Structure formats: structure tokens, C-alpha cells
Amino acid sequence: MRIDVRALGAYSRLADRGADRAASALAELTGTDLRVEVTGASLATGADLADSFKNRQSVGVSVGLRGGIEGEAVLAFDADAAEEVTALLPGGESMGKSAISELGNIALGGFLDGWANYLETGIDMTPPRYIEAEGAAVLPHGAQADDGVFLFESRLEALSDDLGFAIYMLPESDPFRKLLNSSPTPVGPAAEASADADATAHADGQQTTSIPYESLSTFASLAKRGSENAAGNVAAMTGLDTSVEVSRLRFVALSDLPTEIGDARRAGTVFELEGDIGGYLAILFEERDAARIAGAMLPMEPGEPLGEMAQNALSELGNVMTSGFIDSWANVLETTIEHTPPNYVNDMGSAVMSPLVTRLGRRQEYGFVIDATIETAGVAATCDIYALPNERELAAALSALEGR
């Protein structure tokens, strides 16, 4: 079965609008202004999600979905914030779990209203079920599948308090794949967004990009293959035992990437991709993690955690990691991908990402974010790998792979 990339994008935008409605409902209920930080769709296996969510303690509400969307949705927040959340509700301290269940019921109802309008059909919710969970157990039950699932995730943050919520929606796989292969007629705000996207596509002479679902799953698995190749390259360069682990592949609107990465400083490398598949790849660390991983590779100058030696180390680290990833992708896709020399960056994350979004935004709307952890010489650091291939060229390579 083939899926329409723009249809997947439309549903991702729909989740974002649903999160806006949920934020409004929560703000009215709690008196606290909330904003939607970012929304994306992950394509991952149960094992990947378990890695991504490990060490999290969550409290929340789960509802089953029937009708236009089959599946499950969850509103969750950190367990440490449970008392703070209930304190925001009228009489919440005395209501306990029932207060959280009511909060989840209202927020998820708002989240799903937009989906129901778009699909021009009703979506029924089961009564809310209070949950306390560790790790990926907070996610909808279908997230434990081993063959890859789409998980929509929205993060909401309070403007005045250190309080955050997450909404996870997991549609049942087979019905949702059929939705991605169909062209529902959007209404309301979704219609305006779709019309804008169509106008842009026609103005640029673009046609809808369609990718086999199995090939998109293959691209997700390529992230793991690439990480193994990257770890081998780093080990060969440094002589140190090295591992690079990726937990999942997230599908995010390009316009959301500056918000996704935020204004905190990031250090790392940016590469332009060339050959049969163009685009960009960026490997970015938080400054503290960048200094730690550079220090593990070679001794740093005192007082210069990200001085010239560290910059050179991070540039070479990014260079060999990027070669590992794209060599693996090129071998599997039987295509040619090359990259420019590393461009070292140390700036606000949004400032790093905005120029890439501007350059790519005329041709496409979406990119991938790979959550990764690198460990070398006993030092572990997390990084985000922003894989922004040319959408049409990637689709052609994946389609060709299916035909072999």
C-alpha cells in the first residue's frame, strides 16, 4: 500500500490544530495559559518507543476511539506534577484521580473535535481511564507492536508555570493506512490549509509525493543501520569503543523545526547532501553534551569546553557519523549520496535550523528528526539528527527499492 506524504502531513497539521483546541480547553479549565510547543508523527516499533520513553514516570488519562478514527489517545504529564495539576482545578485537591480524569476527558475531547470535522464523521470516546505508568507503558496499547506504528505526539507547555502536558494518539494501523491512501475532503480551517498547500504545490509545479508504506518503514529502519555504521566509523577514528543508538524517527513539519529545537544553544555540524538525494543533515548537541563528548575524544584546554580543539573534534565526529549514515542509506537504496565538508555551528537552535527551513521550504513541507544517543569512552550524550532529504528524490529512491 502506498501512502500520500502530503496526506500524512495533513494529519500531522490536524494533530497540531487538535492540540491547540486541547490547550484552549485546558486553559479555560485551569486558568493557566498553555501553548503547543510542537507536534510530530513518529514511525517506530514498540522496542524503539520503549527506549525513547525509558525512565519516565507519567500520570494521565486514556480513552479509546471509535468511528472516524479507531485507536486510543492519552493525555499525560510527569508524575511529579500530579499535585500541581490537581491544584489548578476547582476543588481538585479533594477530587484526586477523578479531577485528572475530568481534565483529560475535556482536553482529549477538544483534541478530537478537529479530527471529526476534517473527516466529516463522528469520533466516539470511551469513558476516561486514569493511568499511572512507567516508561512507554503510558503510550496507547498498540504502541507495543513490533511492525512499526504511527504515533502522533503533541507537547503543551504552560506559559507562566513549569508545567507540561503531552497528548499521544495512536490510530489503529490498517484503517489509518487506508486514510493515508485516500483523499478526504477537508472542511473549515483544514480546508484553508489544504488549499494553501495545493496552491503552493501547483505554483511550484509539484505533484503529490506517494511512498510505499513498507518503504517508509524501511527508511525508519535505515536510521538504525546508519547508527551502527556511524558507531563503527567513530570507533575507527578514535580507537575508543563507541555506540550510537537511535530510538525513533519523527516526521515533523519543516515550519515546526525552529520551535522543535528551541532557543537554547546547540553545538554540532551541518552538512549539505548531494548526489541522487539532496538536502541537509544536521547533528546537534546541547552545549553541555557537546563539551562532554568532545572531552571524551581528546583532552580539552582548561576553561575552554568548546574551544578550537573541541570544535575540531565535533566537526570530525559529525563528519564520520554523517558518512556512516548516508553510506548505509546509499548502499540499501542503491543510489549515490555525498555530503559537503562539515560546517561547525554553535548558536541558538532555532537560528541554526531557520536557514535550512527557508532553503527547503520552497520545495517541501516535512523532514525527519532522529533521536540518538552516542556513547564513547564511557561518556554518553544525546543528540538530535535532523535528516532533511529532498522529499521527491527520497520518494523516488524508496519506490525504486520496492520494485527490486
Secondary structure, 3 states (H helix, E strand, C coil): CEEEHHHHHHHHHHHHHHHHHHHHHHHHHHCCCEEEEEEEEEEECHHHHHHHHCCCEEEEEEEEEEECCCEEEEEEEEHHHHHHHHHCCCCHHHHCHHHHHHHHHHHHHHHHHHHHHHHCCCEEECCCEEEEEEHHHHCCHHHHCCCCEEEEEEEEEECCCCCEEEEEEEECHHHHHHHHCCCCCCCHHHHHHHHHHHHHHHHCCCCCCEEEHHHHHHHHHHHHHHHHHHHHHHHHHHCCCEEEEEEEEEEEEHHHHHHHHCCCEEEEEEEEEEECCCEEEEEEEEHHHHHHHHHHHCCCCCCCCCCHHHHHHHHHHHHHHHHHHHHHHHHHHCCCEEECCCEEEEEEHHHHHHHHHHHHCCCCCEEEEEEEEEEECCEEEEEEEEEEECHHHHHHHHHHHHHC
